[in-house]
């Protein structure tokens, strides 16, 4: 009898394509093959080649919190008429949903990927497609626009962050599954409180040759949580986890209809981080069609031929003597030269962008150090380069309300494993000794006794708390970022278009008068 049962298990594992090498596992680790086989059988994974599901959900723009405080989550926007088709055989995904226009970059899908300075969404219907290494989006019936390669890779990774996708990825060459067990006793999330200790297994695999993906499998052999780590320029190693519940029968397979995703740590008690933004998207998607693969999604020629962003390209525009706009990307920086040093306003996007700007500054003001880096506000698209400036010796000027977040989460010397940056690889002693920032409350003055640059606190905005702007009184040039957002398109349309460039002070003040006092 024992021999027949063992043979039956072996046949099942071979049928599932799961290798069963004869080996001993260290304490705490177990053979992943029977765990994966049981999970596959529990939901009929091999009977599902593709799936289409639909319903209503919500999304949160990662890195766009109004303020940094305990339990302040990513702001939500609703996604109506949501439909997604995933085809694991072809490595493709197509998502369509309706979202209120005028509030978001057209390139932003949901969760990670918000990039300020890019064209604003104009149409209600949004489409996002992934096909292998390519990803693109369409605003309404507009032309397909390529997603940058690094973000497209995250979108491709997301195809496998489903229970069925994980099990299929576990059989791919190079997945190298490892399994361990643990007792889950204290989880209290909205996706199911633990009412009694439960012994679960965690299986880790490698996806796309570089991302470690872990799945928690409960005592009923159901995958309840899938976690991975990607790179985010501000925070470095960035947590993404999906939780799925309410599995329903979908023909010969079972599929979860309730989804909840964290991006960033669900650290409500702030044990490890100051930022607690985490709920990135979720919803209920009760309409499920098993093996409904949809139409093929060939990669448009324009997407194939699209050149990746050249973040290091810097277009220099002289605004006044020693004052320059450093453009060339979806966001700008500004340089103000003093007698013995330089100040820079804003370090957006990422390290590549900031290194390009720093090189441009070095050519415009040879042998003068960048003494100050003024960061306007802590949204990720405006914050991705401050670590780079910190590394080359600049002191970061920020509003004091954002100080804990910057000092505890951003300007740290903790390792970055997915994509190490210059600060994590070669951390200067200033980062540990606390010489890396200046906090201001109302007014901060940078001067060499001949030129004055004033940094002002902008009173609380709906867009963000702790906003700074800068002003050169002699040249009458103001530097601002996101003071005129798109949360109120009719009102924004009444304001003069500034397009992120400095304007005469009189124009700026007239524009401020047009903003209702409640804003």
C-alpha positions in Angstrom: 0.0 0.0 0.0 2.8 2.4 0.9 4.6 1.6 -2.3 1.5 2.3 -4.4 0.8 5.7 -2.6 4.4 6.8 -3.1 4.3 5.9 -6.7 1.0 7.8 -7.1 2.5 11.0 -5.6 5.6 10.6 -7.9 3.4 10.3 -11.0 1.4 13.4 -9.9 4.6 15.4 -9.5 6.0 14.2 -12.8 2.7 15.2 -14.5 2.9 18.6 -13.0 6.5 19.0 -14.3 8.0 19.5 -10.8 11.4 18.0 -10.3 11.9 15.9 -7.1 15.7 15.7 -6.6 16.8 13.3 -3.9 18.4 15.6 -1.4 18.5 16.5 2.3 17.1 19.9 3.4 18.5 22.0 6.2 16.5 22.5 9.3 13.5 24.7 8.7 13.4 23.9 5.0 11.4 21.2 3.2 10.9 19.8 -0.3 8.9 22.3 -2.4 7.7 19.8 -4.9 4.8 18.2 -3.0 3.8 21.6 -1.6 3.5 23.1 -5.1 1.8 20.0 -6.5 -0.8 20.2 -3.7 -1.4 23.9 -4.3 -1.8 23.3 -8.1 -4.3 20.5 -7.5 -6.3 22.6 -5.0 -7.2 25.3 -7.5 -6.9 23.3 -10.8 -4.0 25.4 -11.9 -3.0 23.3 -14.9 -6.6 23.5 -16.3 -6.2 27.3 -16.7 -4.1 28.7 -19.6 -5.6 32.2 -19.4 -8.3 34.1 -17.7 -10.5 37.2 -18.0 -12.0 38.8 -15.0 -13.8 42.0 -14.4 -15.5 44.2 -11.7 -14.8 47.4 -9.8 -11.7 48.4 -7.9 -9.5 51.2 -6.6 -6.0 52.3 -7.1 -3.5 54.4 -5.1 -0.7 56.5 -6.6 2.4 55.2 -4.8 4.5 57.9 -3.4 1.9 60.6 -3.6 0.7 60.9 0.0 -0.6 64.2 1.3 1.5 64.0 4.4 3.9 61.7 6.1 2.1 60.6 9.3 1.1 57.3 10.9 -1.5 55.4 8.9 -1.7 57.9 6.0 -2.3 55.7 3.0 -1.7 56.3 -0.7 -4.6 58.4 -1.9 -7.3 56.5 -3.7 -9.0 56.8 -7.1 -11.8 54.6 -8.3 -11.5 52.2 -11.2 -14.8 51.4 -12.8 -15.6 48.8 -15.5 -12.3 47.1 -14.8 -11.4 44.1 -17.0 -8.2 42.2 -17.3 -7.1 39.3 -19.4 -3.9 37.4 -18.5 -2.5 34.8 -20.8 0.4 32.9 -19.2 1.2 30.9 -22.3 2.0 34.1 -24.3 3.2 36.2 -21.3 0.6 38.9 -22.0 -1.8 41.0 -20.0 -4.4 43.6 -21.1 -6.2 45.8 -18.6 -8.9 48.3 -19.3 -10.8 50.5 -16.8 -12.6 53.8 -16.5 -11.0 56.5 -14.3 -11.9 60.2 -13.8 -9.6 62.2 -16.2 -7.6 65.2 -15.3 -6.2 63.9 -12.0 -3.4 61.6 -13.1 -0.5 61.2 -15.6 -1.8 59.2 -18.6 1.1 56.8 -18.3 0.2 55.8 -14.7 -1.5 52.4 -14.4 -2.0 52.0 -10.7 0.3 51.5 -7.7 4.0 52.0 -8.6 4.6 54.1 -11.8 3.4 57.6 -11.1 5.7 60.0 -12.9 4.9 63.8 -12.6 5.6 66.0 -15.6 4.2 63.6 -18.1 1.0 64.3 -20.1 -2.1 64.3 -18.0 -4.8 61.7 -18.6 -7.5 63.2 -20.8 -9.9 60.4 -21.5 -12.1 58.2 -19.2 -11.1 54.9 -20.7 -7.6 53.7 -19.9 -5.8 50.7 -21.5 -2.5 49.1 -20.3 -1.0 46.2 -22.1 2.1 44.0 -21.5 3.7 41.6 -24.0 7.0 40.1 -22.9 9.5 42.9 -22.3 7.2 45.5 -23.8 4.5 47.5 -22.2 2.4 50.4 -23.4 -0.7 52.4 -22.5 -3.4 54.2 -24.4 -5.4 57.2 -23.2 -8.9 56.6 -24.7 -8.4 55.8 -28.3 -5.1 57.6 -28.4 -1.9 56.2 -29.9 0.0 53.5 -28.0 2.8 55.0 -25.8 5.7 52.9 -24.6 6.3 52.3 -21.0 10.0 52.8 -19.9 11.8 49.4 -19.8 12.4 49.3 -16.1 8.7 49.9 -15.3 7.7 47.5 -18.1 9.6 44.8 -16.4 7.6 45.4 -13.2 4.4 45.1 -15.2 5.6 41.9 -16.7 6.5 40.6 -13.3 2.9 41.3 -12.2 1.6 38.6 -14.5 3.1 36.0 -12.3 2.0 37.5 -9.0 -1.3 35.5 -9.1 -1.8 32.1 -7.6 -2.0 30.4 -11.0 0.8 32.5 -12.4 3.1 31.8 -9.4 2.6 28.0 -9.8 3.3 28.2 -13.6 6.4 30.4 -12.9 7.7 27.8 -10.4 8.0 25.3 -13.2 10.1 27.5 -15.5 13.8 27.0 -15.9 15.8 28.9 -13.3 12.9 29.2 -10.8 14.8 27.2 -8.2 12.0 26.7 -5.7 12.8 26.7 -2.0 10.3 26.0 0.7 10.1 26.5 4.4 7.4 26.3 7.1 6.3 28.8 9.7 3.4 29.3 12.2 1.1 32.2 11.2 -0.3 33.5 14.4 -0.5 37.3 14.5 -1.7 38.5 11.1 -4.6 40.8 11.6 -5.1 42.3 8.1 -8.4 42.9 6.4 -7.9 39.8 4.2 -8.7 37.4 7.0 -7.8 37.5 10.7 -5.9 34.5 12.1 -8.3 33.1 14.6 -6.0 30.2 15.6 -2.3 29.4 14.9 -1.9 27.8 11.5 1.1 26.1 10.1 1.8 27.4 6.6 4.5 27.0 4.0 6.4 29.7 2.2 7.8 28.8 -1.3 10.3 31.2 -2.9 11.1 31.2 -6.6 13.1 33.4 -9.0 11.1 35.1 -11.7 12.4 36.8 -14.8 15.9 35.7 -13.8 16.2 38.3 -11.0 13.1 38.9 -8.8 12.6 36.7 -5.7 8.9 35.9 -5.3 7.5 34.2 -2.2 4.1 32.6 -1.9 2.4 31.8 1.4 0.4 28.5 1.2 -2.1 27.7 4.0 -3.1 24.4 5.5 -5.8 24.0 2.8 -3.0 24.3 0.1 -4.3 27.7 -1.0 -2.0 30.5 -1.9 -3.1 33.4 0.2 -0.2 35.9 -0.3 2.4 36.5 -2.9 5.3 38.9 -2.2 8.3 40.3 -4.1 10.8 43.1 -3.9 11.5 45.6 -6.7 13.5 48.8 -7.0 12.1 52.2 -6.2 14.6 55.1 -6.4 13.4 56.8 -3.2 13.2 53.9 -0.9 15.3 51.3 -2.7 14.2 47.7 -2.0 10.4 48.1 -2.3 7.8 45.7 -1.0 5.0 44.5 -3.3 2.5 41.9 -2.1 -0.8 40.6 -3.3 -3.4 39.0 -1.2 -6.3 37.1 -2.8 -9.4 35.6 -1.3 -12.9 34.3 -2.1 -11.9 31.6 -4.6 -14.9 30.6 -6.8 -15.3 27.7 -9.3 -14.6 28.9 -12.8 -15.1 25.8 -14.8 -12.3 23.3 -14.2 -10.3 25.8 -12.1 -10.8 28.0 -9.1 -10.0 31.8 -9.2 -10.0 34.4 -6.4 -12.4 37.3 -6.9 -11.3 39.6 -4.0 -7.9 41.3 -4.4 -5.9 43.5 -2.2 -2.3 44.7 -2.9 0.3 46.5 -0.8 3.1 48.5 -2.3 5.3 49.6 0.5 5.3 48.0 3.9 2.0 47.7 5.8 3.9 49.2 8.8 1.0 50.9 10.7 3.0 50.8 13.9 6.1 52.3 12.2 8.5 49.8 13.6 10.7 49.9 10.6 9.8 52.9 8.6 8.3 56.4 8.8 6.2 56.0 5.6 3.2 53.8 6.1 1.7 54.2 2.6 0.8 50.7 1.4 -2.7 50.0 -0.1 -1.9 50.3 -3.8 -5.0 48.7 -5.4 -7.7 46.2 -4.9 -11.3 45.4 -5.5 -14.0 42.8 -6.2 -13.9 41.1 -9.6 -16.8 38.6 -9.6 -17.1 38.1 -13.4 -14.6 35.3 -14.3 -14.2 33.6 -17.6 -11.8 30.7 -17.5 -9.6 30.1 -20.6 -11.0 33.3 -22.2 -7.8 34.4 -23.8 -9.1 37.5 -25.7 -7.6 38.7 -28.9 -3.9 38.6 -29.6 -2.0 41.7 -28.4 0.9 42.2 -30.9 3.4 44.9 -29.9 2.9 48.0 -32.0 5.8 49.0 -34.2 6.0 52.4 -32.5 6.5 50.7 -29.1 9.2 48.4 -30.5 11.0 51.4 -32.0 10.6 53.6 -29.0 13.9 54.7 -27.5 14.2 54.3 -23.7 14.2 57.6 -21.8 17.6 59.3 -21.7 17.4 60.6 -18.1 21.0 61.8 -18.3 20.3 64.3 -21.1 20.2 67.8 -19.8 19.0 70.8 -21.8 20.5 74.0 -20.4 18.6 77.3 -20.6 20.1 80.5 -19.1 17.5 82.5 -17.2 19.8 85.1 -15.7 23.4 85.6 -14.8 24.4 82.3 -13.0 20.8 81.0 -13.0 19.9 78.1 -15.3 17.0 75.8 -16.0 18.3 72.2 -16.3 15.6 70.4 -18.4 15.4 67.6 -20.8 13.2 65.2 -18.9 9.7 65.0 -17.5 10.8 67.2 -14.6 13.3 70.1 -14.3 16.0 71.2 -11.9 17.3 74.7 -11.4 20.8 75.9 -10.7 21.8 79.1 -8.9 25.4 80.0 -8.8 27.0 81.9 -5.9 30.5 83.2 -5.4 32.0 80.0 -4.0 29.3 77.4 -4.3 26.1 76.3 -6.1 22.5 75.7 -5.0 20.2 73.4 -6.9 16.4 73.4 -6.6 14.8 69.9 -7.1 16.2 66.4 -7.7 13.5 64.5 -9.5 13.1 61.0 -10.9 16.2 58.9 -10.2 20.0 58.7 -9.8 20.6 58.6 -13.6 18.8 62.0 -14.0 20.6 63.5 -11.0 24.1 62.4 -12.2 23.4 64.1 -15.6 22.3 67.3 -13.9 25.3 67.3 -11.6 27.7 66.9 -14.5 26.0 69.8 -16.2 26.4 72.0 -13.1 30.1 71.0 -12.9 30.5 72.4 -16.5 28.6 75.6 -15.8 30.4 76.3 -12.5 33.8 74.5 -12.6 35.3 73.8 -9.2 32.3 75.1 -7.2 30.7 72.5 -5.0 26.9 71.9 -4.9 26.5 73.1 -1.4 22.7 73.0 -1.2 20.0 70.8 -2.7 16.5 72.2 -2.1 13.7 69.6 -2.3 10.3 71.0 -2.8 8.2 68.1 -1.4 8.4 64.4 -0.6 6.5 62.9 -3.6 8.6 60.2 -5.1 8.7 61.6 -8.6 10.4 64.8 -7.1 12.6 63.0 -4.6 14.3 60.2 -6.5 17.7 62.0 -6.8 18.3 63.5 -3.4 20.4 60.6 -2.3 22.7 61.3 -5.3 23.2 64.9 -4.2 23.8 63.8 -0.6 26.5 61.5 -1.8 28.4 64.2 -3.7 28.4 66.4 -0.5 25.2 68.5 -0.9 23.1 69.3 2.2 19.4 68.7 1.6 17.0 71.6 2.5 13.5 70.3 3.4 10.6 71.3 5.4 10.8 70.0 9.0 7.5 68.1 8.7 9.2 65.8 6.2 12.4 65.4 8.2 11.6 62.1 9.9 10.6 60.5 6.6 13.8 61.8 4.8 16.2 60.9 7.6 14.7 57.6 8.5 13.5 56.2 5.2 15.4 58.0 2.4 18.8 59.3 3.4 20.0 56.0 4.9 22.9 53.8 4.3 21.0 50.5 4.4 21.9 48.1 1.5 19.8 48.0 -1.7 19.8 44.6 -3.2 17.7 44.9 -6.4 19.4 48.0 -7.8 22.2 49.4 -5.6 22.7 53.1 -6.0 25.8 55.2 -5.4 24.9 56.1 -1.8 24.3 52.5 -0.8 27.5 51.3 -2.5 29.8 54.0 -1.2 28.0 55.7 1.8 29.9 58.7 3.1 30.3 59.2 6.8 28.0 62.3 6.7 25.0 60.1 6.3 25.7 58.3 9.6 26.9 61.5 11.4 23.9 63.6 10.6 25.4 66.4 8.4 23.1 65.6 5.5 20.1 67.9 5.9 18.8 71.3 7.1 15.1 71.6 8.2 13.2 74.8 7.7 9.8 75.9 9.0 9.0 79.2 7.4 12.0 80.9 5.7 15.5 79.7 4.9 18.1 82.0 3.3 21.1 80.9 1.2 23.5 83.8 0.5 27.1 84.7 -0.2 26.4 88.4 0.9 26.0 89.4 -2.8 23.2 87.1 -4.0 20.2 86.0 -1.9 18.1 82.9 -2.5 15.1 82.7 -0.2 13.3 79.4 0.5 9.7 79.7 1.7 7.2 77.3 3.2 4.0 77.2 1.2 1.0 77.0 3.5 -0.8 73.6 3.6 -2.0 72.4 0.2 -4.3 69.6 -0.7 -1.6 68.3 -2.9 1.0 67.8 -0.2 2.1 69.0 3.2 5.5 70.5 3.7 5.9 72.2 0.3 8.8 74.6 -0.3 9.4 77.1 -3.1 12.4 79.4 -3.7 12.7 83.0 -4.8 15.6 85.2 -6.1 14.5 88.7 -5.1 17.1 90.6 -7.3 16.2 88.6 -10.4 12.5 88.4 -9.4 12.4 84.7 -10.3 10.4 82.1 -8.4 10.9 78.4 -8.5 8.0 76.1 -7.7 6.9 72.5 -8.3 3.3 71.2 -8.3 1.8 74.3 -6.7 -0.8 74.2 -9.5 -1.9 70.6 -9.6 -4.7 69.0 -11.7 -7.1 68.0 -9.0 -9.5 70.8 -10.1 -9.2 71.0 -13.9 -11.7 73.8 -14.4 -9.9 76.0 -11.9 -6.5 75.1 -13.2 -7.5 76.1 -16.7 -8.1 79.6 -15.4 -4.5 79.9 -14.3 -1.6 81.0 -16.7 0.3 78.0 -18.1 3.7 77.8 -16.5 4.8 74.4 -17.6 7.3 74.0 -14.8 9.4 77.1 -15.8 10.2 80.2 -13.8 7.9 83.1 -14.4 8.0 86.8 -13.4 7.1 87.3 -9.8 4.2 89.6 -10.8 2.7 86.8 -12.9 3.1 84.3 -10.1 1.3 86.6 -7.6 -1.6 87.2 -10.0 -1.9 83.4 -10.5 -2.0 82.9 -6.7 -4.9 85.4 -6.5 -6.9 83.3 -8.9 -6.7 80.2 -6.6 -9.7 80.0 -4.2 -8.8 80.5 -0.5 -10.0 77.0 0.3 -7.2 75.6 -1.8 
